[in-house]
């Protein structure tokens, strides 16, 4: 039995291929681990503030900040980090928009990446504090970015791997539904990705 956290970052609702691919991953996970629970975080519905001056000052102790701002920033960040820490497995839907992750997913990551909470420089070097997590990235894209010349334009998957790895989540598996807007690929892109899911 596992605690699974599912992150939806697509704005495309039920039509989202990244969400459908994430669902396929979770379907296999729950079959492998009967009795598992799935907590869903839909970033198109529960939106996180983009990183602003208050976050900078609270996270890094840079300058004066009003007490109510400190409380608000810490409350959201603490709750977000607690959800991550509580999960055994994290499944993240990652649609590639304009070569990168949706801004809502970046905002979520900004609330997760917090010195003293999810990473530390106490030893003089960066150490991730989020241990023993398995992460699955369900990636969808209109073009082909996992290989070939298109790989140059993929800033989404490298970012997710780097950011997650920085806080300690290095056990990452990636499934791609790509070419979703390309004739000759789009007709089968999602099903081919689902067929390759192994957990």
C-alpha positions in Angstrom: 0.0 0.0 0.0 1.4 3.4 -1.1 0.5 7.0 -0.6 0.4 8.5 -4.1 0.4 12.3 -4.8 -0.8 13.2 -8.3 0.0 16.6 -9.7 -2.1 17.9 -12.6 -0.6 20.9 -14.4 -2.4 20.9 -17.7 -5.0 23.5 -18.5 -6.8 21.2 -20.9 -9.0 19.3 -18.5 -10.1 15.8 -19.4 -8.6 16.2 -22.8 -5.1 16.6 -21.4 -2.7 13.9 -22.6 -0.3 14.4 -19.8 -3.2 13.9 -17.3 -4.4 10.8 -19.2 -0.9 9.4 -19.2 -0.5 10.2 -15.5 -3.8 8.3 -14.9 -2.3 5.3 -16.8 0.7 5.4 -14.5 -1.5 5.5 -11.4 -3.7 2.7 -12.7 -0.7 0.4 -12.8 0.6 1.6 -9.5 -2.7 0.9 -7.7 -2.8 -2.5 -9.4 0.6 -3.3 -8.1 0.0 -1.8 -4.6 -3.6 -2.7 -3.7 -5.1 -0.4 -1.1 -3.0 2.6 -2.1 -4.5 6.1 -1.7 -4.3 8.8 -4.4 -4.3 12.5 -3.4 -4.9 14.8 -6.4 -3.5 18.3 -6.7 -4.9 20.1 -9.7 -2.8 23.2 -10.3 -5.4 24.6 -12.8 -7.9 24.8 -9.9 -5.7 25.4 -6.9 -3.2 27.9 -8.1 -0.1 28.9 -6.3 1.2 32.5 -6.2 4.1 33.1 -8.5 7.4 33.8 -6.7 7.3 37.4 -5.4 9.2 39.6 -3.0 7.5 38.2 0.0 8.7 34.7 -0.9 12.2 35.9 -1.4 12.4 37.6 1.9 10.7 34.8 3.9 12.6 31.9 2.3 16.0 33.6 2.3 15.7 36.0 5.3 16.4 39.0 3.1 15.0 42.1 4.6 12.0 43.1 6.6 8.6 41.6 5.8 5.2 42.1 7.4 4.1 39.4 9.9 0.9 38.6 7.9 3.0 38.1 4.8 5.3 35.7 6.6 2.4 33.7 7.9 0.7 33.5 4.5 3.8 32.4 2.7 4.9 29.9 5.3 1.4 28.4 5.5 1.1 27.6 1.8 4.7 26.4 1.5 4.5 24.2 4.6 1.3 22.6 3.5 2.8 21.9 0.0 6.0 20.4 1.4 4.0 18.3 3.9 2.0 16.8 1.0 5.2 15.9 -0.8 6.9 14.5 2.4 3.8 12.4 3.2 3.7 10.7 -0.2 5.6 7.6 -1.2 5.1 8.1 -4.9 4.6 11.3 -6.8 3.1 11.3 -10.3 3.4 14.6 -12.2 1.6 15.5 -15.4 4.0 17.7 -17.4 2.6 19.2 -20.6 5.3 21.1 -22.5 4.1 24.7 -23.2 6.4 26.8 -25.3 9.3 24.5 -24.6 8.9 24.6 -20.8 6.6 23.5 -17.9 3.4 25.4 -17.3 3.9 28.4 -15.0 1.6 26.9 -12.5 3.9 23.9 -12.1 6.9 26.2 -11.8 5.0 28.1 -9.0 4.3 24.8 -7.2 8.0 23.9 -7.4 8.9 27.3 -6.0 6.8 26.5 -2.9 8.5 23.1 -2.6 12.1 24.3 -3.0 12.8 25.9 0.3 16.1 26.1 2.2 16.0 24.3 5.6 12.9 22.4 4.6 13.6 20.5 1.4 17.3 21.3 0.9 20.2 22.4 3.0 23.7 23.8 2.8 24.5 22.9 6.4 27.5 20.7 5.3 28.8 23.4 2.9 27.3 21.6 -0.1 23.7 21.3 -1.3 21.9 18.3 0.2 18.3 17.3 -0.7 16.2 16.6 2.3 13.3 14.9 0.5 14.3 11.2 0.8 12.9 7.9 -0.4 10.4 9.1 -3.0 9.7 7.6 -6.4 8.7 10.1 -9.0 7.0 9.5 -12.4 6.8 12.3 -15.0 4.0 11.9 -17.5 5.2 14.3 -20.3 3.2 15.3 -23.3 4.2 17.6 -26.1 3.0 18.7 -29.5 6.4 18.1 -31.1 9.2 15.5 -30.6 11.5 16.7 -27.9 12.9 13.5 -26.3 15.4 13.0 -29.1 16.7 14.5 -32.4 16.9 18.2 -33.1 13.9 18.9 -31.0 15.7 18.0 -27.9 17.5 21.3 -28.0 14.1 23.0 -27.3 13.1 20.9 -24.3 13.6 22.9 -21.1 10.8 21.2 -19.3 12.2 17.7 -18.5 15.8 18.9 -17.7 14.3 21.5 -15.4 12.1 18.9 -13.6 14.9 16.4 -13.2 17.3 19.1 -11.9 14.8 20.7 -9.5 13.4 17.5 -8.1 16.9 16.1 -7.8 18.2 19.1 -6.0 15.7 18.5 -3.2 16.6 14.8 -3.1 14.1 13.2 -5.5 16.5 11.5 -7.9 14.5 8.2 -8.5 12.6 9.5 -11.6 11.0 7.6 -14.4 9.7 9.5 -17.5 7.0 8.5 -20.0 6.5 10.6 -23.1 3.4 11.2 -25.2 5.0 13.3 -28.0 4.2 14.4 -31.5 0.7 15.1 -30.2 0.1 17.8 -32.8 2.0 16.2 -35.7 0.3 14.3 -38.5 1.4 10.7 -38.5 2.1 10.8 -34.8 -0.8 12.4 -33.0 -3.2 9.6 -33.9 -1.3 7.1 -31.8 1.0 9.2 -29.5 -1.0 8.8 -26.3 -1.7 5.1 -26.7 2.0 4.3 -27.6 3.0 6.2 -24.4 0.5 4.3 -22.3 1.7 1.0 -23.7 5.2 1.8 -22.5 4.2 2.5 -18.9 6.0 0.2 -16.5 6.0 0.7 -12.8 
